[in-house]
Amino acid sequence: MGEPRRDDARREHAPGPVRLWTPVFLLILTVCLGTFLAGQGLNAGTSVYVERLGGTATYAGILATVFSVTAAAVRFVAGPLVDRRGRRVVMTVGAAVMVVGTAGPLFSGGLGLLVLWRLLQGVGFSCVTTAVATAAADVVPRERLGEGIGHFGLGQAVAMSVGPAVALALVASDPASNLFIGVTAAAVLALACALLCRYERDPRKLPATCSYRVRWEREQMRAGQGEAALEQAEQEDGDAARQERAALAAEGASADDAPSDDGTAPAEGASGRRGLRGAFARSFEPAALPGAAIAFLTVPAFSFGIFFVGLYGTHLGVGNAGLFYTVSAVVMIIVRLRSSAFMDRLPGIKIFTVAISGGVVAFALLFAAGQVASGPVLDAVFYAAGAFYGTCLGLCQPLNQTIAVRYSPPARLGAANALFQLGIDLGMGTATLVWGALSDVAGFGPTILCALGCLLVAYGAAWWIYPAPERRWTRQC
């Protein structure tokens, strides 16, 4: 978990701001948006769908756990496949499986086969999210990594708020199976854009400092085939590309950091991967553990918001419970757009402090809403909680994903993102089962307080788990 290498040199040699908004980055954002619209729409809408068909919150929690556990298990395979077989292949196959899983309930009906469909949804969601997060890290210039992942996370954040709001509206319509028509449309959008994401065929079209292009050029040089290709690339890209390659040459790109000829990660390196023979070390990148661990600790709180806030608002008698997600989405958009000014400049712990503060206020307001009589005051408190929830979610996810990627070797970005997503899956799967059972037994009030406690535990752990540069209250150059 050492400090990131080569970033400083790249910044020194870059002639100015490099391009972030490329066509391939927009495609990746759309894949992310469609996938999370489908996934999070299902997560929020399934609990209400189950209740409408006579099921319980416990059964809804079981279905959520099936989804999350399946997604977590698939990470062990998806991470290495993304690094070895390519981002587009895993992304496309995963999106196709997800389409099958979302469309299945339209033809089966009832509650019996929902476990099977949730399993397929988990497989597809896991493959797509692992591949698309890695693709985003591939095409974002390294000097704008935090900003780029922040914008990439905007697609996740908006989908995690808009998706549940749309899902609740669809599941409240007649018939309730309209939910699956909407999420299938989102999954089809993700599949179509995944098929168009072909940057791996010609990395020279990417900005000069993108990690995927840098790795490709190193591989060409190591294979003794790249001199002509590099000369042509220099002519096409101009001074920016030449200065970037000069920086890499000055740093001395070594075989320890470069990918092997078949595109796989090196057999050994700074992380001592050769001595770790377990499946975990082969499937995941240990350097991503700080970001993944804190994501694991914060996600239980978010899972309550995703899975149960709509149901909670319905029980309280809120006029439009789905508006909670709309408010949080608007706030998240604002936060993500503003985050480009500080995501790469401030230490992680300072950003995380603001995020957790917003989360604590959000869950305190949700708890207070349960003590308020129905009416305009109840609605106002409930929607205000959505604003603070949006602030928390809008900062936490991209921050922890940036930390997971920033401290990982470029050749292991797929394994790094797999570990980060695994942390989310495990936190989500564990919490939803607990929240569903606890809500049935003790009510929503105690469940909300437990979710708030998860945020406080995560904040305390961040002071210990984050890499040293991220724990400094003031950034040191």
Residue, then its C-alpha position, 0 to 999 in steps of 0.5 A: m500500500g505504498e504511495p502512487r508512483r509516476d503521477d508526479a512526473r506525469r504532471e510535470h511533463a504534461p503541457g496543460p490540462v489534458r482531455l477528460w471528456t472523450p467519446v469512449f469516456l461518455l460511452i463508459l458513463t452510459v454503461c455505468l448509468g444503465t447498469f446502476l439504474a437497473g441494479q438499484g431500481l431492482n434493489a429498491g423496487t423488489s421489496v415493494y413488489v414482494e410486499r404487494l404480492g403478499g411477501t414480507a420484509t424478511y423475504a425481501g431481505i433474503l432476495a437482496t442477499v441472494f443478489s449481493v452474495t452472488a455478485a460478491a462470488v462472481r468478483f473472484v472470477a470477474g476481476p482476473l477475466v477483466d485483466r486477462r480477457g479484456r474489459r469489453v468482453v466481460m462487460t458485454v457478457g455481463a450486460a447480456v446476462m443482466v438483461v435475461g435476469t431483468a426480463g425473466p420475471l415478466f414471463s414467470g410471475g409470482l414470487g417463487l422464481l424471484v430467487l433465480w432472477r435475482l441470482l442472474q441479476g447479481v451475476g450480470f451486475s457484478c461482471v458489468t460493474t467490475a469491467v466498467a469501473t476498470a474501463a473508466a480507470d483505463v481512459v481517465p488521464r492519471e493526473r485527473l484520476g480523482e476528478g474522472i472517477g468522481h464524474f464516473g461515480l456521478g453515473q452511479a450516484v444518480a442511478m442509485s437515486v433516480g433508479p429507486a425513485v423510478a422503480l417505486a413509481l413503476v411498482a406502484s402502477d398496475p400491474a406491479s410487473n411494470l418494474f421489470i419493463g423499466v429495468t430491462a430497458a436500462a439493462v438493454l441500454a447498458l448492453a448497447c453501449a458496451l458493444l460500442c466500447r472498443y478502445e482496447r483495439d487502438p489505445r493510441k486514440l486515448p489521451a497520452t497519460c491514460s494508464y491503458r495506453v501507457r501499458w500498451e506502449r510499454e508492451q510494444m517496446r518490450a516486444g520489440q515491435g513498437e518503434a514504428a507505432l510509437e513514432q506514428a503515435e508521436q506524429e498524431d498526438g504532438d508535443a503532449a505525447r512526446q513529453e509523456r513518453a520522455a517522462l516515462a523513459a526518465e522514470g525507467a519503466s521496468a518489467d516489474d510494472a509492465p504487463s506480460d505479453d499476453g496482457t496479464a499482470p506481472a508474476e511478481g512485483a512490489s506487492g509480493r504477489r508470487g508468494l501469495r498462492g490463494a485464490f484471493a491474491r490471484s483474484f484481487e489486488p491487495a493495494a486496493l484494500p483501504g478503499a474497499a474496506i471503508a466502502f464495506l463499512t459505509v455501504p450498510a448505511f447506504s443499503f438501508g437508503i436504497f432498499f428500505v427508505g421507500l418502504y419506510g416512507t410508505h409506512l410513515g404516510v409520506g406524500n411521495a416517498g420516491l421524492f427522497y431519491t430525487v432530492s438526493a440525486v439532485v444534491m449528488i449531481i451538484v456535489r459530484l460536479r463540484s468535487s473536481a475542484f478538490m478531489d485530487r487536492l485534498p487528503g481523503i480523510k478531510i473529504f470523508t469527514v464532510a461525507i460522514s457528517g452529511g450521512v449522520v444528519a441524514f439518518a438523524l432526520l430519518f429517525a426524527a421523521g418517525q416521531v412526527a405526525s403525518g403532514p407537511v412537516l413529516d414530508a419536509v423532514f423526510y425530503a431534507a434527509g434525502a439532501f444530506y444523504g445525497t451529500c454523503l453518498g456523492l462523496c463516499q463512493p468516488l473517494n473510496q474508489t479513487i483510493a482503491v485505484r490510485y494505490s494499485p499497480p496499473a496492470r492490476l486495475g481489474a483486480a483492484n476494482a473487483l476488490f472494491q466492488l466486493g467490499i460493496d457487495l459484502g457490505m450490502g448483502t450482509a446489511t440488507l438481510v439484517w435490516g429486513a429482519l430487524s425492521d420486521v422485529a423491532g421496527f424501522g427506528p432502531t434499524i435507522l440508528c444501527a445504520l447511523g452507527c455504521l457510518l461512525v464506525a467507518y469514520g473511525a476506521a478510516w483514520w487507521i486504514y487509509p494510506a498515510p497520505e490520505r490520513r494527513w489533514t493537510r496535503q503534503c507535497 
